[in-house]
Amino acid sequence: MQGYGRYVRLFLGLARFSLARELAFRANFLVKIAVELLWLGILLTFYKTVFTKTSVVASWTEPEYLFFVGCYFALEGLIETLFLENCNAFADLIRSGDLDFILLKPIDEQFLISCRGIDWSTAPNVLLGTGVMAFALHDLQWTFDPLQAAWACLAFLAGLGIAYSFLLMLTATSVWFLRNQSLLELWWLFTSVMRYPREIFAGGLAAPLGWFFTFLVPMLLVVNVPARIMVKAFDPAIVCYTLAAAVVALVAGRRFFRLALRRYRSASS
């Protein structure tokens, strides 16, 4: 436990430093928050317009879909706050040789590379997404069920683990390609897939995409499963599959990242 406590203290210290750095440029910080608010407003306006033309989208009613959107926004906010900026900077660490100094530190490399900075300007997205989910549950007249909420939180964390693992694997390719901009474009594709219910990909020409993003690259599970648990139905099979997929993805992501670091040649070599 003492070892884990060291990581918690280090993370809190990095978070305080990141916040102080953000507040040094308050205007930029506030503009970034305003952009995130605008993006959420555009999303909600778009889906509100869709539901003026129909009462159901892929078997999701308006309050259910609103909860789905809130869940997506909260989860994406966590990823952007904790990991995305750090992963985007990994290629620059390699090109500049600064990765050498990180690898020399007596701390886990994956933790230090993927968690060394906190993007506080996207942290309000988590609260905004939670607020949208709470509003949707109010519309659904949801009664509190601690077991249901616990399963949904567990599935949410599993989805976060799946998303983080694939982001980490895309980041690790920088060791070979030095510039991973085109590969990180895949991440934006993944986040686009996360934004839609799995039922949209259930039939027709979209069915192969649904199968691919459920079983090979399980990004369709990231938001769909926790949202379904809360506002539709609890499916033990898909929940267990999501938890197993999260474990496999985390192990695979760590092994691939460590393989990439073993292939890294320092700036001094």
C-alpha positions in Angstrom: 0.0 0.0 0.0 2.9 2.3 0.7 4.0 2.0 -3.0 0.5 2.9 -4.2 0.4 5.8 -1.8 3.5 7.2 -3.4 1.7 7.2 -6.8 -1.4 8.9 -5.3 0.8 11.7 -3.7 2.7 12.1 -7.0 -0.5 12.3 -9.0 -2.0 15.0 -6.6 1.3 16.9 -6.9 1.2 16.8 -10.7 -2.5 17.9 -10.6 -1.7 20.9 -8.4 1.2 21.9 -10.7 -1.0 21.6 -13.8 -3.7 23.7 -12.2 -1.2 26.4 -11.3 0.1 26.4 -14.8 -3.4 26.7 -16.3 -4.3 29.6 -13.9 -1.2 31.5 -15.0 -3.1 32.1 -18.3 -6.6 32.6 -17.0 -8.1 34.0 -20.2 -6.9 31.0 -22.2 -8.3 28.7 -19.5 -11.7 30.4 -19.5 -11.9 30.4 -23.4 -11.1 26.6 -23.4 -13.9 26.0 -20.9 -16.3 28.1 -23.0 -15.5 26.1 -26.1 -16.3 22.9 -24.2 -19.6 24.4 -23.1 -20.4 25.4 -26.7 -19.6 21.9 -27.9 -22.0 20.4 -25.3 -24.7 22.9 -26.3 -24.3 22.0 -30.0 -24.6 18.3 -29.2 -27.8 18.8 -27.1 -29.3 21.1 -29.7 -28.6 18.6 -32.5 -30.2 15.7 -30.6 -33.1 17.8 -29.5 -33.8 18.7 -33.1 -33.6 15.0 -34.1 -36.2 14.1 -31.4 -38.6 16.8 -32.7 -38.9 14.6 -35.8 -39.1 11.2 -34.1 -39.8 9.8 -30.7 -37.3 6.9 -30.8 -33.8 6.6 -32.3 -32.5 3.1 -32.5 -34.9 2.0 -29.7 -33.6 4.9 -27.5 -36.2 7.4 -26.3 -35.3 11.0 -25.8 -34.5 10.9 -22.1 -32.6 7.6 -22.6 -30.6 9.1 -25.4 -30.0 12.2 -23.3 -28.5 10.0 -20.6 -26.3 8.3 -23.2 -25.0 11.7 -24.4 -24.2 12.7 -20.8 -22.4 9.5 -20.2 -20.4 10.0 -23.4 -19.5 13.6 -22.5 -18.4 12.7 -18.9 -16.3 9.8 -20.1 -14.7 11.7 -22.9 -14.0 14.5 -20.4 -12.2 12.2 -18.1 -10.0 10.9 -21.0 -9.2 14.4 -22.2 -8.5 15.6 -18.7 -6.3 12.8 -17.6 -4.6 11.3 -20.6 -5.1 12.9 -24.1 -2.7 15.8 -23.8 0.0 13.6 -22.3 -0.4 11.0 -25.1 -0.3 13.7 -27.8 3.0 15.0 -26.4 4.7 11.6 -26.4 6.1 12.0 -30.0 7.6 15.3 -29.0 9.4 13.7 -26.0 10.9 11.2 -28.4 12.0 13.7 -31.0 13.5 16.1 -28.4 15.2 13.4 -26.4 13.3 14.4 -23.2 12.0 10.9 -22.9 15.5 9.9 -21.7 15.0 11.9 -18.5 11.6 10.4 -17.9 12.9 6.9 -18.2 15.7 7.6 -15.7 13.2 8.6 -13.0 12.4 5.9 -10.3 8.7 5.7 -11.2 6.6 3.6 -13.5 7.2 4.9 -17.1 3.6 4.4 -18.2 2.2 6.3 -15.3 4.6 9.2 -15.7 4.2 9.5 -19.4 0.4 9.2 -19.5 -0.5 11.0 -16.3 2.1 13.7 -15.8 -0.2 16.5 -16.7 -3.9 17.3 -16.0 -5.9 19.3 -18.5 -8.1 21.2 -16.1 -9.9 23.1 -18.9 -11.7 19.8 -19.8 -12.4 18.7 -16.3 -15.8 20.6 -16.2 -17.0 18.2 -18.9 -17.2 15.5 -16.3 -19.5 17.6 -14.2 -21.5 18.8 -17.2 -22.0 15.2 -18.4 -23.0 14.1 -14.9 -25.5 16.9 -14.8 -27.0 15.9 -18.2 -27.3 12.3 -16.9 -29.0 13.5 -13.7 -31.5 15.6 -15.7 -32.2 12.5 -17.9 -32.8 10.3 -14.9 -35.2 12.9 -13.5 -37.2 12.8 -16.8 -37.3 9.0 -16.6 -38.5 9.2 -13.0 -35.7 6.8 -12.0 -35.7 5.5 -8.5 -32.4 5.0 -6.8 -31.1 1.4 -7.0 -27.7 1.0 -5.4 -26.9 -2.3 -7.1 -27.8 -0.9 -10.5 -25.8 2.2 -9.9 -22.8 0.2 -8.7 -22.9 -2.0 -11.8 -23.2 1.1 -14.0 -20.2 2.7 -12.3 -18.1 -0.5 -12.7 -19.0 -0.7 -16.4 -18.1 3.1 -16.7 -14.7 2.4 -15.3 -14.3 -0.6 -17.6 -15.2 1.6 -20.6 -12.6 4.2 -19.4 -10.0 1.4 -19.2 -10.8 0.2 -22.7 -10.5 3.7 -24.1 -7.3 4.5 -22.3 -5.7 1.2 -23.4 -6.3 1.9 -27.1 -5.2 5.5 -26.8 -2.0 4.2 -25.1 -1.4 1.7 -27.9 -1.8 4.4 -30.5 0.6 6.6 -28.6 3.2 3.9 -28.3 3.5 3.7 -32.1 5.4 7.0 -32.0 8.5 5.0 -31.1 8.5 3.6 -34.6 6.9 6.5 -36.6 8.2 9.5 -34.6 5.1 11.4 -35.8 1.9 9.7 -34.8 -0.5 12.4 -36.0 -2.2 10.3 -38.6 -2.5 7.3 -36.2 -4.0 9.6 -33.5 -6.6 10.5 -36.1 -7.9 7.0 -35.4 -8.6 8.1 -31.9 -11.0 10.7 -33.1 -12.6 7.9 -35.2 -12.9 5.8 -32.0 -14.5 8.7 -30.1 -17.0 9.2 -33.0 -18.0 5.6 -32.7 -18.4 5.9 -28.9 -20.9 8.6 -29.5 -23.6 6.4 -31.0 -25.7 3.6 -29.6 -24.7 0.1 -30.7 -28.2 -0.6 -32.2 -27.4 1.9 -35.0 -24.8 -0.7 -36.3 -27.1 -3.7 -35.9 -28.1 -4.4 -39.5 -27.4 -3.7 -43.2 -24.1 -2.4 -44.4 -23.3 -1.1 -40.9 -23.4 -4.6 -39.3 -19.7 -5.5 -40.1 -18.7 -2.2 -38.4 -20.8 -3.0 -35.4 -19.2 -6.4 -35.1 -15.7 -4.9 -35.6 -16.1 -2.2 -32.9 -17.7 -4.7 -30.5 -15.4 -7.7 -30.6 -12.1 -6.6 -32.2 -11.8 -3.0 -31.2 -14.6 -2.8 -28.5 -15.1 0.9 -28.5 -18.9 0.5 -28.9 -19.0 -1.0 -25.4 -17.4 2.1 -23.7 -20.5 4.2 -23.4 -23.2 1.8 -24.5 -22.9 -0.6 -21.6 -23.0 1.7 -18.6 -25.8 3.7 -20.2 -27.9 0.6 -21.0 -27.5 -0.6 -17.4 -28.9 2.7 -16.0 -31.8 3.4 -18.5 -32.6 0.3 -20.3 -31.8 -3.3 -19.1 -29.1 -5.1 -17.3 -27.6 -7.8 -19.5 -25.2 -9.9 -17.5 -23.5 -11.4 -20.6 -22.6 -8.1 -22.2 -21.5 -6.6 -18.8 -19.2 -9.6 -18.1 -17.8 -9.3 -21.6 -17.1 -5.6 -21.1 -15.3 -6.2 -17.9 -13.2 -9.0 -19.5 -12.5 -6.8 -22.5 -11.3 -4.1 -20.2 -8.9 -6.4 -18.4 -7.6 -7.8 -21.8 -7.2 -4.3 -23.2 -5.3 -3.0 -20.1 -2.9 -5.9 -20.2 -2.4 -5.7 -23.9 -1.9 -1.9 -23.8 0.7 -2.1 -21.1 2.6 -4.9 -22.8 2.6 -3.1 -26.2 3.7 0.1 -24.5 6.6 -1.6 -22.7 7.5 -3.3 -26.0 7.6 0.1 -27.7 9.9 1.5 -24.9 12.3 -1.5 -25.4 12.6 -0.5 -29.1 13.3 3.1 -28.2 16.8 4.4 -28.9 17.8 7.2 -26.6 18.9 10.6 -28.0 22.4 9.9 -26.8 22.8 6.6 -28.7 
